[in-house]
Amino acid sequence: MSATAATTNNNATMMNPAARFQPTNCWILHMLPTELHVNILTYLRAYDLVSIQLTCHMLASPQLTHAIVVHTAEHVYPPELTRGFDTPSVAGTNHVGPLYTYEHLKSMEMLVVARVLSRPEPATGYYVSKSWCKAALQWLQVQQQEQPVKKKLSKKQQRIRNRRLSDASPPWPNVNADLLCEHDKLKQCGSRASRAKRRILDKQAWKVIKKLYPDSNTLDTFEGECIQCRMEEETRKKSQADELERQRQERKRPLSCPVVRGFYTRSRGVPQSSVEPSGKSPLKPGVYHVLPRAWCYKWRRYLKTGEGEEPSAPCASALLCDAHRLPLIPPHLESYLYGGTLQLLGTSLVAEEQPAPAPVASIPVVGLAPNDEEMLQVLRAAGLSPGEVASQRMAMLNMERHRAAA
């Protein structure tokens, strides 16, 4: 051949790349033995083999297809998993013949997956998503129901069947997609959640699943959950604990003052250093400041537990009358200052003024107007105990006596 003719042929090949893939240029595939073709093609699934069969005429031989199916059933998968794949109940009545097809291989794969997932769960092995197993079994069931039925179905039965078939979707390529963390390792979860989301397969079953779904991540039970996620979780918990401790120290800072700490730890309504043991008034003479009890409770609870928002400065607006916005001493405080009660926040009365024990409904109201009875009913309806109602009654009586004496 001359140089001009060779150059012409090369240019024709470059201009028409499809000529490289003509059957006449694939003569080397014919030289390979059939056993080598079978060993190579059994690494693929039925879906991939069908695509190859449609694109390559040489690999569409019925004898080669039959040899691939037989080799897969006998050597690729365990025989106990593939037994009965060619029966009409599995492969259908339309796939019965002397030679196997890729429809038989597809039925075999469905049967193998169903038998693998129905095995008892071992103690150790490889993790598989339970949601994937459920989707796979539902999809396999739908594929079996798609075979034509012998008897004619009614319209209602046909609608139910179509709806059931449309609800199922093929399982996703990665069987552990919902079990992976951001580092492609086993995601952390509690013991109850792990039992609900994970399933364990033995080594043989995992090899079968891995062959059919090669994109799956291998999650060995001996490796456990992701170490990096665990370290990040511990770091996050430590940061939260440090932040809580910092906030607690910030809340406790006012207690460094002895006066504030004494008020914080006080169990009674008045400072013990100001109590007069004997005298007409229970307190020593001096100037005292009154704080709302609700504010004190909220302030102490915030310092102790941090619940709620930080209380603002104390406001004595609750001690002003609604009509004139002038200071109004609460009855229990006035009764304590005049010696009517022994404790500011208690219900103990002076001995000579203690009433006889009586039910709440039969407490006598002596020297009060009829509308004062209504006031006592309001106090009882507000949830005050009988002792607190009696304390309020005695405080009002003392106020009436002092006003009459004046």
C-alpha positions in Angstrom: 0.0 0.0 0.0 1.3 3.4 -0.9 1.7 6.3 1.5 -1.0 8.2 -0.2 -3.5 5.3 0.2 -2.6 4.9 3.9 -3.0 8.6 4.5 -6.4 8.5 2.8 -7.6 5.6 5.0 -6.4 7.3 8.1 -8.2 10.5 7.2 -11.4 8.6 6.5 -11.2 7.0 9.9 -10.6 10.3 11.7 -13.6 11.9 9.8 -15.8 8.9 10.7 -15.0 7.7 14.2 -17.9 5.2 14.2 -15.9 3.1 11.7 -13.5 2.1 14.5 -16.4 0.3 16.3 -17.7 -1.7 13.3 -18.0 -5.4 13.9 -15.1 -6.0 11.5 -12.8 -4.0 13.9 -13.9 -6.0 17.0 -12.5 -9.2 15.8 -10.4 -9.5 19.0 -13.5 -10.1 21.1 -14.3 -13.2 19.0 -10.9 -14.6 19.9 -11.5 -14.6 23.6 -12.9 -17.9 25.0 -16.5 -18.1 26.1 -15.5 -18.8 29.7 -13.7 -15.5 30.0 -16.8 -13.7 28.6 -18.9 -15.4 31.2 -16.5 -14.6 34.1 -16.3 -11.0 33.2 -20.0 -10.4 32.5 -21.2 -12.0 35.7 -19.8 -9.0 37.6 -22.7 -7.0 36.1 -26.3 -7.0 37.0 -29.2 -7.9 34.8 -30.0 -4.3 34.1 -26.5 -3.6 32.9 -26.3 -6.8 30.9 -29.5 -5.9 29.0 -27.9 -2.6 28.1 -24.8 -4.3 26.8 -26.9 -6.8 24.9 -28.6 -3.9 23.1 -25.4 -2.2 22.1 -23.2 -5.1 21.2 -24.5 -7.7 18.7 -21.8 -10.2 19.5 -22.8 -10.4 23.2 -26.5 -10.9 22.4 -26.0 -14.7 21.8 -28.8 -16.7 23.6 -26.2 -19.4 24.5 -23.9 -16.8 26.1 -26.9 -15.4 28.1 -27.8 -18.9 29.2 -24.2 -19.6 30.3 -24.1 -16.3 32.3 -27.3 -17.1 34.1 -26.2 -20.6 35.0 -22.8 -19.4 36.2 -24.4 -16.8 38.4 -26.8 -19.2 39.9 -24.1 -21.8 40.6 -20.9 -19.9 41.5 -21.7 -16.2 42.2 -24.5 -16.6 44.7 -24.9 -19.5 47.2 -27.1 -22.2 45.8 -29.5 -22.1 48.7 -30.3 -18.5 47.7 -30.9 -19.1 44.0 -32.8 -22.4 44.2 -36.1 -22.2 42.4 -35.4 -18.9 40.5 -36.6 -20.5 37.2 -40.0 -21.7 38.6 -43.1 -20.1 37.2 -44.0 -18.8 40.6 -40.8 -16.7 40.5 -39.9 -16.1 36.9 -43.5 -16.1 35.6 -45.2 -18.2 33.0 -43.8 -16.1 30.1 -40.2 -16.9 30.8 -40.3 -20.7 30.6 -38.0 -22.2 27.9 -34.9 -24.3 27.2 -32.5 -21.3 27.5 -32.4 -18.8 30.3 -32.7 -15.1 29.6 -31.8 -11.9 31.5 -35.4 -11.9 32.8 -34.4 -15.1 34.7 -31.4 -13.3 36.0 -33.5 -10.4 37.2 -35.9 -12.8 38.9 -32.9 -14.5 40.5 -31.6 -11.2 41.9 -35.0 -10.4 43.3 -35.2 -13.8 44.9 -31.7 -13.5 46.4 -32.4 -10.1 47.9 -35.7 -11.3 49.4 -34.1 -14.4 51.0 -31.1 -12.4 52.3 -33.3 -9.8 54.0 -35.6 -12.5 55.5 -32.7 -14.2 57.3 -32.5 -13.9 61.2 -30.5 -11.0 62.4 -27.0 -12.0 63.8 -25.3 -10.4 66.7 -22.4 -8.9 64.7 -21.9 -8.2 61.0 -22.7 -5.2 58.8 -25.3 -2.5 59.3 -28.1 -2.0 56.7 -30.8 0.6 56.8 -34.2 -0.8 57.8 -36.0 1.7 55.7 -34.1 0.5 52.7 -34.9 -3.1 53.5 -38.6 -2.2 53.8 -38.5 -0.3 50.5 -36.7 -3.2 48.8 -39.1 -5.8 49.9 -42.1 -3.7 48.9 -40.5 -3.1 45.5 -39.9 -6.9 45.1 -43.5 -7.6 46.0 -44.7 -5.1 43.4 -42.5 -6.6 40.7 -44.1 -10.0 41.4 -47.6 -8.5 41.2 -46.8 -6.8 37.9 -47.0 -10.3 36.2 -50.2 -10.7 34.2 -53.0 -12.3 36.1 -55.0 -15.2 34.5 -58.5 -14.1 35.7 -60.0 -10.8 34.7 -60.2 -8.2 37.4 -63.0 -5.8 38.0 -62.5 -2.1 37.7 -62.3 -1.6 41.4 -59.8 -4.4 41.8 -57.8 -3.0 38.9 -57.7 0.5 40.5 -56.6 -1.0 43.9 -53.9 -3.0 42.1 -52.6 0.0 40.1 -52.6 2.2 43.2 -50.6 -0.4 45.1 -48.1 -0.7 42.2 -47.7 3.1 41.9 -46.9 3.6 45.7 -43.7 1.5 45.5 -40.4 2.9 44.2 -37.2 1.1 43.6 -34.7 1.0 46.4 -31.9 3.7 46.3 -28.4 2.7 45.2 -26.8 3.2 48.6 -28.4 0.9 51.1 -27.0 3.0 54.0 -27.6 6.5 52.7 -29.8 7.4 55.7 -27.3 5.9 58.2 -24.3 8.0 57.2 -23.0 11.1 58.8 -21.2 14.0 57.1 -17.9 12.0 57.3 -19.5 9.0 55.5 -19.4 6.9 58.7 -22.1 5.5 60.9 -24.2 8.3 62.3 -24.6 8.6 66.0 -28.0 7.8 67.6 -29.4 6.4 70.8 -30.0 2.7 71.5 -33.7 2.9 70.8 -33.2 4.8 67.6 -30.5 2.4 66.4 -32.8 -0.6 66.8 -35.5 1.3 64.8 -33.2 2.4 61.9 -30.5 -0.3 61.7 -30.4 -4.0 60.7 -27.5 -6.3 60.9 -26.5 -8.8 58.1 -23.9 -11.5 58.2 -20.9 -11.4 55.9 -22.4 -13.6 53.2 -25.6 -11.6 53.0 -23.6 -8.3 52.9 -21.5 -9.6 50.0 -24.7 -10.3 48.0 -26.1 -6.8 48.8 -22.8 -5.2 47.9 -22.6 -6.9 44.6 -26.1 -5.8 43.6 -25.7 -2.3 45.0 -22.0 -1.5 44.7 -22.5 2.2 45.7 -23.3 1.2 49.3 -21.0 2.1 52.1 -19.7 -0.7 54.3 -20.5 -0.2 58.0 -19.0 -2.9 60.1 -20.4 -3.4 63.6 -16.9 -3.7 65.1 -16.0 -0.1 63.9 -19.0 1.4 65.7 -20.2 5.0 65.2 -18.2 7.8 63.8 -15.3 8.8 66.1 -15.0 12.3 64.6 -18.7 12.9 65.2 -18.3 11.6 68.8 -15.4 14.0 69.4 -17.3 16.9 68.0 -20.3 16.0 70.2 -18.1 15.9 73.3 -16.6 19.2 72.3 -20.0 20.8 71.8 -21.2 19.5 75.2 -18.1 20.8 76.9 -18.6 24.2 75.3 -22.2 24.2 76.5 -21.2 23.3 80.0 -18.6 26.0 80.0 -21.1 28.5 78.8 -23.6 27.5 81.5 -20.9 27.8 84.1 -19.9 31.2 82.9 -23.6 32.3 83.0 -24.0 30.9 86.5 -20.9 32.8 87.7 -22.2 35.9 86.1 -25.5 35.5 87.9 -23.8 34.8 91.2 -21.6 37.9 91.0 -23.9 40.1 93.1 -23.7 37.6 95.9 -20.0 38.6 96.5 -21.4 41.5 98.5 -22.1 40.3 102.1 -25.3 42.5 102.3 -26.8 41.1 99.1 -25.8 37.6 100.1 -27.5 38.0 103.5 -30.7 39.1 101.8 -30.4 36.2 99.3 -30.1 33.6 102.1 -32.7 35.2 104.3 -35.6 32.8 105.2 -37.8 35.4 106.9 -39.3 38.6 105.8 -37.2 40.8 108.0 -33.4 40.9 108.9 -32.8 39.0 112.1 -30.4 41.7 113.3 -33.2 44.2 113.4 -35.7 42.1 115.4 -36.5 43.5 118.9 -36.9 40.5 121.3 -39.0 42.4 123.7 -40.9 45.6 123.0 -44.1 47.0 121.6 -42.8 46.9 118.0 -41.1 43.7 116.7 -38.5 45.8 114.9 -35.8 48.2 116.2 -36.4 51.8 115.4 -35.0 52.8 112.1 -35.7 53.3 108.4 -36.7 50.1 106.5 -37.4 49.6 102.8 -40.2 47.4 101.6 -39.8 45.2 98.5 -42.5 43.2 96.7 -42.5 39.6 97.7 -43.0 38.5 94.0 -39.9 40.4 92.9 -37.8 38.8 95.7 -39.0 35.3 94.7 -38.3 36.0 91.0 -34.8 37.4 91.8 -33.8 34.5 94.0 -35.0 31.9 91.5 -33.1 33.6 88.7 -29.9 33.6 90.7 -30.3 30.0 91.7 -31.4 28.3 88.4 -31.3 31.0 85.7 -35.0 30.4 84.8 -36.8 33.2 83.1 -35.3 36.6 82.3 -33.2 38.7 84.5 -35.5 40.7 86.7 -35.3 44.5 86.4 -34.9 46.9 89.3 -37.5 46.4 92.1 -40.6 48.5 91.6 -42.9 49.4 94.5 -45.8 50.5 92.3 -47.8 47.6 93.8 -47.7 49.3 97.1 -49.6 52.4 95.8 -53.3 52.7 96.0 -55.1 52.7 92.6 -57.2 55.8 93.4 -54.6 58.4 94.6 -51.2 56.6 93.8 -50.1 57.1 97.3 -48.3 54.5 99.5 -50.6 51.9 101.0 -49.2 49.6 103.6 -50.4 46.0 103.1 -52.6 44.7 105.9 -50.2 41.8 106.9 -47.3 44.3 107.1 -49.3 46.8 109.3 -50.5 43.9 111.5 -46.9 42.8 112.0 -45.6 46.3 112.8 -48.3 46.8 115.4 -47.7 43.4 117.0 -50.8 41.7 115.6 -48.7 38.8 114.3 -45.5 37.2 115.4 -44.0 36.7 111.9 -44.2 38.9 108.8 -44.8 36.1 106.3 -46.3 33.6 108.7 -49.8 33.1 110.1 -49.0 33.1 113.8 -51.2 35.5 115.8 -50.7 37.0 119.2 -52.0 34.7 121.9 -54.6 37.1 123.2 -56.0 37.7 119.7 -56.0 34.1 118.4 -59.6 33.0 117.5 -60.9 29.7 118.5 -60.5 27.0 115.8 -63.5 27.1 113.5 -64.2 26.0 109.9 -63.6 28.6 107.2 -67.3 29.1 106.4 -68.0 29.7 110.1 -65.3 32.3 111.0 -67.1 35.0 112.9 -66.8 38.5 111.6 -67.3 40.8 114.6 -67.3 44.5 114.2 -67.2 44.5 110.4 -69.6 45.9 108.0 -71.6 43.7 105.7 -69.4 44.6 102.8 -66.4 43.3 104.8 -67.9 39.8 104.6 -67.8 40.2 100.9 -64.1 41.1 101.1 -63.4 37.9 103.1 -65.2 35.9 100.5 -63.0 37.4 97.8 -59.9 36.5 99.9 -61.1 32.9 100.2 -61.8 32.7 96.5 -58.3 33.9 95.8 -56.9 30.8 97.4 -55.8 32.0 100.8 -55.7 29.5 103.6 -57.9 29.8 106.7 -54.9 31.1 108.7 -54.1 33.7 106.1 -57.7 34.9 106.0 -57.7 35.2 109.8 -54.5 37.1 109.7 -55.9 39.6 107.2 -59.1 39.9 109.3 -57.1 40.7 112.4 -55.0 43.2 110.5 -58.2 45.0 109.4 -59.6 45.0 112.9 -56.4 46.6 114.2 -56.5 49.2 111.6 -60.1 50.0 112.6 -59.1 50.3 116.3 -56.2 52.6 115.6 -58.4 54.8 113.4 -61.1 54.9 116.1 -58.5 55.8 118.8 -57.1 58.6 116.6 
